[in-house]
Amino acid sequence: MKRLNANSLRKIFRLYRFLKPHRWKLFLGLIFLLLSGAANLLFPKLLGDLVDATEVDDFQVAINQVGFTLIAVLLVQAVFSYFRIVLFVQVTEHTLASLRKATFDHLIQLPISFYNKKRVGELTSRLSNDIVVLQETMTTTLAEFIRQLLIITGGIALLTYTSWRLTLFMLAILPPVVLITIFFGRYVKSLSKKVQDELASSQTVLDETLQGIYNVKVFVNEWYEKIRYNKEVDKARDTGIKTGVVRGAFASFIILGLFGAMVAVLWLGSLLIARGEMATGQLFSFIIYSGFIGGSIGGLADIYTRIQKAIGATDELLGIFDYKSELDAEDKGSISVITSKTKVKGHIRIEDVSFSYPSRKDVLVLNHINLEIKPGEKVALVGSSGGGKSTLVSLICKLYNNYSGDIYLDDINYRSLSPYDVRRHLAVVPQEVLLFGGTIRENIAYGKPEATEEQIIEAAKIAYAWDFIEKFPEKLNTIVGERGVQLSGGQKQRIAIARAVIKNPEILILDEATSSLDSESEHFIQLALEKVMENRTSIIIAHRLSTVRKVDKIIVINQGKIIESGTHFDLMKKNASLYKKWYELQHLA
């Protein structure tokens, strides 16, 4: 949990840029909060006046006047509270909506290297759990904090005005009692949590034992599991007994401390009344003010903890903005010469490129790669797993910038192009197809969101996907389910091809597009790919070498280096060819 200090407060003030458009509503809400708190402080005074009104000659009129005043104050406070809550909620919801949008917008623009270091669960937690913490803080905790401070400071001032002697006496007794109560409460809470943790540990042993009962039996380890379980249960029992002792002491202290303090204040107040130095109603008001102040001091500890939690959530959430987006990471001095209207040929040239992943800088994944892929050429990248094929494709997609050497698209250096300039002209059909949870229509149109119905159907036909799509009752409106679980592997692959087709890219990248499929699905996908690759630069990553026999050039990559290149027939003629060795091993298998 983050500590509350000047540095942490500076970090939480980074939220101001999201709150700034609604600052006047917040200011107005704070005014209503102060007015509501002030009205709240009037109640003990008016209640005391109500008691004193019974002692005047015309007590009926006096009681009615004070009663009507109480009702008026109650109505005013209700109005103030209503507007305060409405304004705070409006400011909070607008601010957090802007924060959510800005965080998501920044997240999706971060480079792939960021996602290699972060877990998806951690990032989604930032956008869900941390936002909820901030929502509670801005809606409730902040208002409570200001209200409690107002009650404490205003209450002490009014107590001093009522009776400075009794105030000094009360301040000597009540604060220490409240502080000890807070300490006791925290200790009891920590012990209770410890009991729950120890019971959870015993539950874990129980679950593991019953789930693995077969192994327990065959290894004759019933005695061992019994000892493990008994040990955890005994720990929970001992802590529970200790908690009971502390709870008993806590309850005794509450009775002795708080009620004792109240008795002491009443004792001195009664003496002051007997001496004529204080009215009965004043003592009544004093006791209520003391209760207000004591409750507020006790509540500040919980509020302080919630503020610390909010600061931690803010720090973690806004820490995402410290990472540079892909565009921010680019050289600002470079000027792109590729626009949406530029005709790209798909000519790729890679010169002396070496690369290591940011998380493993000591491991050279690509080692002085030189490669030229001409417009419309079909090139296959083959090699053992971990050889660098997918990494090379990642660089072609401009997912990383920390490489040495140069990459060119149509003789334009990648370093003068934004990631979007490059990716606008390429499409990828991955090995593991990820479909979004909407309809088939939405998944195909993801390659071109403005696509018409005719274009979507045409793309599906080219990808040999329309045959199975039109058999579904909902056709293009068929829901594919989360990650495409409603479709088979071959169907998902053809949807992914249709998505690439509708984008109509100059460069097509196929990453093991036919792996792990049955023969029928592979046949249809091969037919679809042959159509899609016509008249465009195509890069194919393949482990199944029989699928790349017809390409223009095969590049063999091993341990980050290009060791062979040529057509299938050229490489098969070489006796020492590594490609030939792999090809023959696959066919023998």
Secondary structure, DSSP 8 states (H G I E B T S, - for coil): ----SHHHHHHHGGGHHHHGGGHHHHHHHHHHHHHHHHHHHHHHHHHHHHHHGGGSTTHHHHHHHHHHHHHHHHHHHHHHHHHHHHHHHHHHHHHHHHHHHHHHHHHTTS-HHHHHHS-HHHHHHHHHHHHHHHHHIIIIIHHHHHHHHHHHHHHHHHHHHH-HHHHHHHHHHHHHHHHHHHHHHHHHHHHHHHHHHHHHHHHHHHHHHHHTHHHHHHTT-HHHHHHHHHHHHHHHHHHHHHHHHHHHHHHHHIIIIIHHHHHHHHHHHHHHHHTTSS-HHHHHHHHHHHHHHHHHHHHHHHHHHHHHHHHHHHHHHHHGGGS--HHHHS-TT------TTS-----EEEEEEEE--GGGTTS-SEEEEEEEE-TT-EEEEE-STTSSHHHHHHHHTT-----EEEEEETTEEGGGS-HHHHHTTEEEE-SS----SSBHHHHHHTTSTT--HHHHHHHHHHTT-HHHHTTSTTGGG-B--GGGTTS-HHHHHHHHHHHHHHH--SEEEEESTTTT--HHHHHHHHHHHHHHTTTSEEEEE-SSGGGGTTSSEEEEEETTEEEEEE-HHHHHH-TT-HHHHHHHHHHH-
